[in-house]
């Protein structure tokens, strides 16, 4: 099976309808990542098969839970999940935030190379930058333990913002230490095709006032 077929079929299992052109764009992203990774060490995941599952399909697993038109990806690293999500949601605007300059430079390169006008790369530390208006959805993948994550994304949120924390193995201690006012709306098990690891997504709401 070709990489494109594997990606399209894997995305379908996650409820994401991926057009051939979108799949080609995402595979081009992986080619650019592999090329840059030889010089800049952007990711520890290096084989094409692992990149497809760990980066592309894992990113798409959160697609159905986005709300609104303005999305922030906090701690985006080399652009995941933000870049794959931007490919499949061209009508939404994505701000990809990371403090690592070389990773943000790669994201900016990918945006130019892939032609993604709906993506804005931003080099900033989470918690130290405040947008003019709150985001509709804030996504964070393996960014920080839940209490610290929520404290750092609070400035990006308004009362109606949905925060999506993409997590691996469950840690009950995290839930006992939520900052005051934060609520867990849902805890959703995710099965990423080809990825032999636990995944779940926490849907969270900020304090209401």
C-alpha positions in Angstrom: 0.0 0.0 0.0 1.3 3.4 -0.9 1.9 6.1 1.7 -1.0 8.1 0.2 -3.4 5.2 0.4 -2.3 4.4 4.0 -2.9 8.0 5.0 -6.3 8.3 3.3 -7.5 5.0 4.8 -6.1 5.8 8.2 -7.7 9.2 8.2 -11.0 7.6 7.2 -10.8 5.4 10.3 -10.5 8.6 12.3 -13.6 10.1 10.6 -11.5 12.4 8.4 -12.3 12.5 4.7 -8.9 13.2 3.1 -8.7 14.2 -0.6 -5.8 12.9 -2.7 -4.4 16.4 -3.0 -4.5 16.9 0.8 -2.7 13.6 1.3 0.0 14.6 -1.2 0.5 17.9 0.7 0.9 16.0 4.0 3.4 13.6 2.5 5.3 16.5 1.1 5.4 17.9 4.7 7.0 14.7 5.9 9.6 14.9 3.1 10.5 18.5 4.2 10.6 17.4 7.8 12.9 14.5 7.1 15.2 16.8 5.0 15.4 19.5 7.7 15.7 16.9 10.4 19.1 15.7 9.1 20.5 19.2 10.0 18.3 20.5 12.8 17.1 17.5 14.8 13.5 18.5 14.8 11.9 15.2 15.7 13.0 11.8 17.2 10.6 10.1 14.8 12.6 9.5 11.7 11.2 6.6 9.5 8.5 7.4 7.0 6.1 4.9 8.4 6.5 6.2 12.0 6.2 9.8 10.8 2.9 8.9 9.0 1.4 7.4 12.2 3.0 9.5 14.9 2.8 12.8 13.2 0.1 12.8 10.6 -2.6 10.4 11.8 -2.0 11.3 15.5 -2.6 14.9 14.5 -5.8 14.2 12.6 -7.2 12.3 15.6 -8.3 15.6 17.1 -9.9 17.0 14.0 -13.5 16.3 14.8 -13.3 18.1 18.1 -12.2 21.6 16.8 -14.8 24.3 17.3 -14.9 27.8 15.8 -12.7 29.5 13.2 -9.6 30.5 15.2 -7.4 27.7 16.4 -4.1 27.8 18.5 -1.7 25.0 18.6 0.5 25.5 21.7 3.9 23.8 21.8 3.5 22.9 18.2 7.2 21.8 17.8 7.7 21.1 14.1 4.0 21.9 13.4 2.0 19.0 14.8 -0.9 18.8 15.1 -1.4 22.3 13.6 -0.1 21.8 10.0 -2.0 18.6 9.2 -5.1 20.1 10.7 -4.7 23.3 8.6 -4.5 21.2 5.5 -7.9 19.6 6.2 -9.5 22.7 7.5 -8.6 25.5 5.0 -11.5 27.6 6.2 -10.1 27.9 9.7 -7.1 30.0 10.8 -4.3 28.4 12.8 -1.7 30.1 15.0 1.2 27.6 15.7 3.1 28.7 18.9 6.5 27.4 20.1 9.4 28.9 21.9 12.0 26.9 19.9 13.3 29.2 17.1 14.5 26.4 14.7 11.2 24.6 15.0 9.2 27.8 14.3 11.5 28.5 11.3 10.7 25.0 9.9 7.0 25.7 10.4 7.3 29.0 8.5 9.2 27.1 5.7 6.5 24.4 5.6 3.8 27.1 5.3 5.5 28.7 2.3 6.4 25.4 0.7 3.0 23.8 1.1 1.0 27.0 0.4 -0.9 27.3 3.6 -2.2 30.9 3.9 -4.3 29.9 6.9 -1.3 29.3 9.2 0.6 31.9 11.2 3.8 30.6 12.9 4.6 32.4 16.2 7.8 32.1 18.3 6.6 32.8 21.9 6.5 31.2 25.3 3.1 29.9 26.3 1.8 32.0 29.1 3.8 35.1 28.0 1.8 36.1 24.9 -1.8 37.2 24.8 -3.8 37.4 21.6 -6.0 40.4 20.8 -9.1 38.2 21.2 -9.4 34.7 22.7 -9.1 31.6 20.4 -12.1 29.4 19.8 -10.0 26.2 20.3 -6.6 25.7 21.9 -4.9 22.4 21.1 -1.9 21.0 22.9 -0.2 17.7 22.2 2.2 16.2 24.8 3.0 19.7 25.9 3.0 19.6 29.7 1.2 17.9 32.6 -2.4 19.0 32.7 -2.3 21.6 35.6 0.7 23.4 34.1 -0.7 23.2 30.6 -3.9 24.9 31.7 -2.1 27.7 33.5 0.1 28.4 30.5 -2.8 28.5 28.0 -5.1 30.5 30.2 -4.2 33.8 28.5 -5.2 32.4 25.1 -8.7 31.5 26.3 -12.1 33.2 26.9 -15.0 31.6 28.7 -16.2 29.9 25.5 -12.8 28.5 24.4 -12.5 24.8 24.1 -9.1 23.4 25.2 -8.1 20.0 23.7 -5.3 18.2 25.6 -4.0 15.3 23.5 -2.6 12.8 26.0 -1.1 9.3 26.2 -1.5 7.2 29.3 -4.0 8.4 31.8 -2.6 10.0 35.0 -5.4 10.4 37.7 -3.2 12.7 39.7 -3.4 15.3 36.9 -7.2 15.6 37.3 -6.9 16.2 41.1 -4.7 19.3 40.5 -6.8 21.3 37.9 -6.6 25.0 38.4 -9.7 26.6 40.0 -12.7 26.8 37.7 -11.5 24.5 34.9 -13.9 21.8 33.9 -13.3 18.5 32.1 -16.2 18.3 29.5 -15.2 14.9 28.1 -12.5 12.3 28.1 -12.3 10.5 24.8 -10.4 7.3 24.0 -8.6 7.6 20.6 -7.3 4.7 18.5 -4.7 6.0 16.0 -4.3 3.5 13.1 -0.9 1.9 13.2 0.1 3.5 16.5 0.5 0.9 19.3 0.1 3.3 22.2 -2.6 4.7 24.4 -4.2 7.9 23.3 -7.0 10.0 24.7 -8.2 13.6 24.3 -9.4 15.7 27.2 -12.0 18.4 26.3 -11.7 21.2 28.8 -13.5 24.5 29.5 -11.9 27.5 31.2 -13.4 29.3 34.2 -16.6 31.1 33.2 -15.8 34.4 34.7 
